[in-house]
């Protein structure tokens, strides 16, 4: 086997399992441990992996936290695709929760401009003003301590309020998904606590996420992929993502 073929297979194993061990690779490929270490050194120089004692792990990027105002126009066309798919799932009479995210802001605008009659509950203060000319839907904005990065309100009062509701549908964003562990994360503990409670209190819960975020880790894990009834994303995704969701019996929209 050529070196390039061996390295390609090592990367495939890392993508599937998250880590590899030198002694196991040596036995698998029938080469010396020294040869495997050279392969791993090369991958580390390329920035693909991080070497550990006796092996290596993928060098995954941590998602960066940024204010909602700077995120609103990033990948706008992709976010609009996701929001439209989510909008089509909402029916008259639904009790819907939209947490603070740039995609949910677009989704809220679609609802406000429609004739759908729903009860919309949110902790995002930018959403209620969108309904100033909408007399069809009922809008409930939960109060709390404003967080300028997420654009939402957080704190104990928010948790108490959310605990009192049962949602037909909850729509959540994420800073990143780790396909190896299945963890779904966000940038802060406070935001994660809100999302976690919405997952628990929703009859159906949907993850709204751009395909690029399947390659990112986050600071705080609030859920796992199998907790969601469906993942809604923007365009064609890799076979790796599709296979993972299929194994977890999570619908992809």
N, C-alpha and C positions, 0 to 999 in steps of 0.2 A: 504493500500500500504506500502511495506517495504521501509526503508530508502534508500537502494541501488537503488531501482527502481525509487524513486523520484529524487535522485541525477542524475541518468542516463537521466531522462527526462529534468531536468534543464540544463544539458550539451547540450542536443539536441537543446533546445530552444536558448541557447547561440550561438551555431554554426550556427543556422539559422538567428538569429536576431541581434547578437552581444552584446546584453545587456538584463538584466532582472530586475524586480522590486520586492521587498520583498512583498509589499501588494498584488500585482497581483498573485504572486506564492502562497501566503497564501490562497487566495480565490480559486485558481485553484485546489490545492491539499487538501483543507479543513483541514489545520493544522494551528497552531498559527504562527504568525510572528516570534516569538522567535525560533521556530523549524526551520523555513526557514533560519534564521540568522546562526544557528548552522551548517546547511548544507553548507552555503556559506563560513563560517569560515573554515570548513574542506577542501573545494575545494581550498581556498586561501592558506592554509598550504601546499597543494600538488603542488602549483604553477600553477594551471590550470586557475584561475581567479584572478581578482583584484577587491576588494570590493570598492564600491562607496557609496555616500550618498543615502540611500534608495534602494540600489540594488547592481549589480555587472556587470562587463564587462569581456570579454575574455582577458587573459594575453597573448597577441600576441608578438612574438619575432620580433625585428627590424633587418632587414638584415644588415650585417656588410660590410663596404666598404673595398676592398683589391685590390692591384695592379693586372693588367691583367696577369703579369708573374706568380703570385701565383695561379691564377684561371684557367690557361690554362689546367692543368693536373688533376683538380678536377672533379670527375664524368666523366672522359673522354669517357668511353664507351657509357654512356647515351647521352652525347653531340654529339657523332658521329651518333647515331641513329636519333637524331633530325635533324642534318645537312643533312643527306642523304634524309630524307623526304622532306626537303626544296629544296634540289638540284633537286629532281624529278619534282618540280613545275615549274622550270625555263625552258623556251623555247627559241629557236633561235630567235633573233631579240628583245628580252626583254631589257628594260632599268631598271637595278636593283640597288637598294641602299642597301649597307651593312654598318650598323653603327658599332661602336667599341664594340665588344663582343667576348668572347672566342668561342662561337658556330659559329658566323659568320666567324671567322678565319678558322675554319674547313671547313665551307661551301665554302669559297673562294678557299681553296686548292682543293676541289673536282671540282670546276669550272675550275681552272687552268689546271688540269690534264685531262679535258674532251675536246670534240670537239665542245662544244656549242659556238655559236657565239653571244655574247651579248655585251652590253655596261654596264660596272660595275662602279658605282660611290660610293666612300667611304670616310670616314673621319678617317679611321684606317690605320696608316702608316705601319703596319706589313703586309698588304694585297698586295700592288703593287709588292714587290719583289717576291711573289709567281708566278708571271706571266712573269718572265724574259725569259722563254723558250716558252711562249705562244704568237703566232702571230695571233691568231684568234680573240680574244676579245679585245675591246677597254677599257682601264682602266683609269679612271679619279680620281685622288686623290685630295680632297679639302684641301686647305691650311688654317692654322690658328695657334693658340697657343696650343702647345702639352701638353696634360694632361697624366702624367705617370701612374695614377691609371686606367683610362679607356683604355689607349693605343690609344686614338684618339685625334684629334685636335678640339678645341672649340673656341668660341668667335664670335664676330660680323661678321668677314669675312666668317666664315662657314655658318652662317645664310643667308647672302646675296647670297652665291653661291647656297645653297640648294633651295632657293626661285626661282631660275632661271630654275629649272628642274621640269619635271613631270615624275614620275617613274611608270613603269608598275607594278613593285612589290617592296615593301619595307620589309625588314626583320629586326626585332627589338628584342633585349633581354630585360630582366627585372630583377631587384633585388628582386621583390616580388609582389604577387597579393593578394589583400584582397577580398575574395569571398563574404563577407558580403556587402561591399560597391561597389564591382566591380572595384575598383581602381587598376591601373597598375602603379608601381612606379620604381624609380631608386634612386641611392645614392646621386646624386648631381643635383643642379639646372641647371648647364651648360649642362650636359648630357641630362637632361630632356627636355631642350629647343630644342636640336637637334632632339631628338626622336619625340617630339610633332610636329615639322615642317615636318618631314618625313611622319608622319601619315596623315597630311593635303595634302601633295603633291603626295601621292601614290594612284594609281587606285585600287590596292589591297595591303593590309598590313597584315603581318603575325607576330604573337607573338611566338618567340622561347623560350621555358622555360622548365626547369626540374620540375618534379612533386613536388619535395620538396619545391619549391618556392611558391606554392599555399598557404602555411601556414605562409608566412612572410609579414610583413609590410615594407614600405620603407620611406625614408626621404622625397622624393619629388614625387608627383603624376603627371605623364605626360599624362595619358590617362585613358580610361575605357574599359572594356572588349568588349562592344558592338561596339567599333570603329574598331575592327579587323575582317577581313574576315574569319580568321581561327586561332586557337591556335594549335601549333605543339609541342608535348611533347614526352617524351621518352618511357613510358611504361604504363601499366594499371594504371588508376587513380581511385580515390574514387568515389562512387556514388554521394557524395556531390558536387564534382567538375563537374562531368558530368551533373548533374541536373541543376546546375547554368548556365553552358554554353548553355544547351538546352533551358532554359527559355529566355536567351538573344539572341537566334537564332544565336549563334556563332558556327561555324563548328569546330570539334575536329579532328585533324589528328595525 
